[in-house]
C-alpha cells in the first residue's frame, strides 16, 4: 500500500473520531491546565514530525493533503509547546463553544477516508 493511502487511512478515521469527541466534550477544555496543553502539544509535535519524516511528498494532490496536514500538526504541536498559557486562554475566551475548526477537522477526515479507502 502506498504511504499516502496508508496515512490517509490512519489520519482520516482519527480526525473523524477526534472531531466528534471534541465536539461532545468541548466543555472540559476551558478547565484544562497549561501542563495538559503542553503535553498535548508534545504529542502532536511528535506525530507531526513522524508524518513529515515519512511522507514529505507534494504531488499528487492527495499526497499534498497528507503532507500539509503533517506540517500543520507539527506547527500546532510546536505552538502548544511554546505558549500553552496563551492557547488555554484563547480556549477559555471562546466560552467553551466549539468552533468551525471542528467542522474543518471532520471534513478533512472525510476527505482522507475517501482517499484512503475508495480512491
C-alpha positions in Angstrom: 0.0 0.0 0.0 1.3 3.4 -0.9 2.4 5.7 2.0 -0.2 8.3 1.1 -3.0 5.8 1.2 -1.8 4.2 4.4 -1.5 7.6 6.2 -4.9 8.7 4.8 -6.4 5.5 6.2 -4.9 6.3 9.6 -5.4 10.0 9.7 -9.0 10.1 8.3 -10.7 8.0 10.9 -8.6 9.6 13.6 -9.7 13.1 12.6 -13.3 12.0 12.4 -13.2 10.4 15.9 -11.3 13.4 17.3 -13.7 16.0 15.9 -16.7 14.1 17.2 -15.3 13.5 20.7 -14.0 17.1 21.0 -17.4 18.4 20.0 -19.1 16.1 22.6 -16.7 17.0 25.3 -15.9 20.7 24.4 -16.9 21.8 27.9 -13.9 20.2 29.6 -11.2 22.2 27.6 -11.6 25.5 29.4 -11.0 23.7 32.7 -7.6 22.3 31.5 -4.3 23.3 32.8 -1.3 24.7 30.9 0.6 21.4 31.6 -2.1 19.4 29.8 -1.9 21.8 26.8 1.9 21.4 26.8 1.6 17.6 27.0 -0.9 17.6 24.1 1.4 19.8 22.1 4.3 17.4 22.7 2.2 14.5 21.4 1.0 16.5 18.4 4.5 17.7 17.6 5.9 14.1 17.7 3.1 12.9 15.4 3.6 15.7 13.0 7.4 15.0 12.9 6.6 11.4 12.2 4.3 12.2 9.3 6.6 14.8 7.8 9.7 12.5 8.1 7.9 9.5 6.4 5.8 11.5 3.9 7.2 14.8 2.7 5.6 14.4 -0.8 4.0 17.4 -2.5 2.5 15.8 -5.6 -0.2 14.5 -6.5 -2.9 16.4 -4.6 -3.8 13.5 -2.3 -0.1 13.4 -1.2 -0.1 17.2 -0.8 -3.1 17.0 1.6 -1.4 14.4 3.8 1.9 16.3 3.8 0.3 19.6 4.5 -1.7 18.1 7.4 1.5 16.6 8.8 3.2 20.1 8.7 0.0 21.6 10.3 0.0 19.1 13.1 3.7 19.7 13.7 3.1 23.5 13.8 0.1 23.2 16.1 2.1 21.0 18.5 5.0 23.5 18.5 2.7 26.4 19.3 1.1 24.5 22.2 4.5 23.6 23.5 5.8 27.2 23.1 2.8 29.1 24.6 0.4 26.8 26.4 -1.0 29.6 28.6 -1.9 31.7 25.5 -3.6 28.7 23.9 -5.5 27.9 27.0 -6.6 31.5 27.5 -7.9 31.6 23.9 -10.0 28.4 24.6 -11.3 29.9 27.8 -12.3 33.1 25.9 -14.3 31.1 23.5 -16.5 30.3 26.5 -16.4 26.6 25.9 -18.2 26.8 22.5 -16.9 24.5 19.7 -15.9 26.4 16.6 -15.5 25.9 12.9 -12.2 24.2 13.5 -14.1 21.0 14.5 -16.2 21.1 11.3 -13.0 21.5 9.3 -11.3 18.6 11.1 -14.3 16.4 10.4 -14.4 17.5 6.7 -10.7 16.7 6.3 -11.3 13.4 8.0 -14.0 12.5 5.5 -11.7 13.5 2.6 -8.8 11.5 3.9 -11.1 8.4 4.4 -12.2 8.8 0.8 -8.6 9.0 -0.4 -7.6 6.0 1.8 -10.4 3.7 1.3 -12.1 4.5 -2.0 -9.6 6.3 -4.4 
